[in-house]
């Protein structure tokens, strides 16, 4: 035991450090060590996701209610009908396994169609609320400097939002040639679009860099500091 850690904690540190260095080896070139670590990551993630979905979704939401239904267990008042309706998703879920049989593989299309249709219907309401209502509503900014923020809020926030939206819409307006005032406005829209794309790309890069910094902190602060006492400097 070193520094209060038991043997399996030391093992976990070494496995995590070796896999991290194996992933970093791709910075040199593609190699079997990187492929091994990549496959381990994908396999562990798939196994963890499956186990998590089984115990957090399948057991409490389907298996346990149906088990109580057929074994005479306790069912909440007013939920008897909904418990019987759980047989429908149970049947659709079992139809997915029909793909393993060449003769009955077509039955899984019913489950896939239901899942895709339900996802599309649920996503439609969210997209309608966010993209078609909230996003256009956010462009109706207040240009009155008498409100909170004064001229600073108007000139630095609200007015650029309004002008940027109008310029970007003009850029995608192809019914008239982009000449004269419309052309200038369309080219201004290109500036706003490139600024938005650049900010999005920069944010993505910074997010990846933060992950990289996190792994370096793990290697130098957790792993290296754990064993530096074993290698004292020469006297």
N, C-alpha and C positions, 0 to 999 in steps of 0.2 A: 504494500500500500504506500503511495507517494502523495504527499500533500493532502491527505484526507480523502483521496479518491480510491474506490475499490477497483478490482481488476477489469470488470466489464466497462467501467467508465473510461479507463485507459484504452481499452480495446476500441471503444467507440471513437475516441479522439484520433487514434491512429488510422482507423478506417476512413473517417471523414477527411483527414488531412491527405491521405494517399489518393482518395478519389478526387479531391479538389486539385491536387497537382496533376493527376491524370487528365482532367478536363483542360487544365492550363497548357498541357503538352500540345494541344491543337494549335497554339500560337506559333509553334515551330513548323509543324506540318501534320497532315492527317496520318495517324499511326494506329496500330492495334491496341495500344494502351488506352488511347482516347475512345476508340470504339467500344472497348470493354466497359469503361466507365459510363459511356452513353447508354449502353444496353442495360447496365445495372440500374441507372436512374430511371429509364423508361419502365423497366420491369417492376421496380419498387413502387413507382408512382401508380402504375396500373393496379398492382396488388393492394396498395393502401386505399386507392379510390374504390375498388370493389368491396373491400372489407368495410370501409366507412359507409358506403351506400347500403350495404346489406344490413348493418346493425342500426343505422340511423334512419333509414327509409323503409326498407322492406319489412323488417321485423315489427316496428311499432305501428306502421301505417297499413299493413296488409295482413301479415301472418297472425299477429296477436289478436286483432279484431275478429278475423275469421275463425281462429281457434276458439275464442270465447263464444262465438255464435254457434258453432257445431258441438261444443262441449258443454253448453249450458252455463258458461261463465257470465260474469257481470258485464252488462252492456248499459251505457248511459241512456237515460230516459230521452226519447225522441230521436235516437240514432239507430234504431233497429232497421229502418228502411235503407239508410245510407250504408249500413254494414252489409246488407244483402247486395247492394249495388257494387260493392267491392269485387264481386265475382266477375264483373265486366273487365276491369283492368287486370285481374288475375288471368283471365282467359287470353286477353291480348298479349300479356307478357309471355305466356306459355307458347303462343303462336310464333314468337321469335325463334324458338328452338326448332321449328319446322324446317328451317334452312339447312339443318344437318341432314335432312332426308331429301334426296333428289326428287322424289315423287310428290312430296307435300311441301316443297320449298315455297311454292307460290302463296301458301297461306300466310307467310310472314309479311307479305305485302299489305295485308289488312292492318297489321299492327304499325307498320312503318307509315302507311297513309294516315292513320289516326293520329300518330305522334306528330307528323309533319303538319297536319291540319290544325291540331290543337295548338302547337307552338306558333303557327302563323296567326291564328286568331288571337291568342294572348298577346303576341308581339304587336299586332295591329293597333290594339287599344293604347299600348304604351307609346308606340311611335306617333300615333295621332295626337296624344296628349303632349308629348315633348317636342316633336318636330313641327307639327302643324298648328299648335296653339301656343305653347310656352315660348318657342324660339321666335316666331314672328312678334309675339307680344313684347319680348325683350327689346325689340328695336324701337318701340314707342317710348323713347327716352324723354325725359323732362329737360327742356332747354331754358327754363326760367331760372335765372341766377338768384332769384329771391328765396329759393328753397335751400335745403341743407347742402353745404358744399360751396355755394356761391359760384363765381366765375371759374374757379379752378376745376370744379366738378363738371361744369358745362364744357369748357374748352379742352380739358385733358381726358375726359371719359365719355360723356354723353354725345358730344358733337362728332368725335372720331367714329363712334359706333354707328351713328346715323349715316355719315358720309361714306363709311366703309361698306355698309350694307347696300346703299344706293349705287356705289361704284361697282361692286361685284355683280349686282343684278344687271347693270348696264353692260358689263363685259359679256354676260351670257344672253344678251338680247340681240338676236341675229336678224330681226326683221328689217333693220335699217343698217346701212354700211357704217362702219366705225370711222367716221370722218368728222372733222369739226369738233364741236362741243362734245358730241357723243364719243368720238374717238379719244379725246382727252380724258373723259370720264372713264372709259373702258380701260385705258392704260393705267389710270389711277387704281382701278379695280385689280389689275394685275399686281400692283405693288402690295395691296392689302392681302391678296391671296398668297403671294410669296412670303409675306411676313407671317401669315398664319401657318403656312406649311413649314416654314423654318422654325417657328416656335415649337410646333408639334414635334418636329424631328429632333430639335435640341432637347426637349423634355424627355423624349424616348432615350436619347443617348445618355443624358444625365441619370435616368433611372437605371440603365445598364451599368454605368460607372459606379453608382451607389452599391449595386450588387457586387461588383468587383472589389470595391473597398471593404465591403462586409466580409468577403472571403479572405482578404489580406489581413484584416483585423483578427479573424479566427485563427489564421496560421501563425501570426506573430505574437498576438496577445494571449490567446488561449493555449495553443499547442506549444509554441516555443517557450513561453514563460513557465509552463508546467514542468519543463525538464532542464531549465538553465542551471538550476542548483546542482545538477549532476555533473556539470562541466565547469568547475570553478576556474577563474582566470589564473594563469601561472603567477606564482609569487616571485 
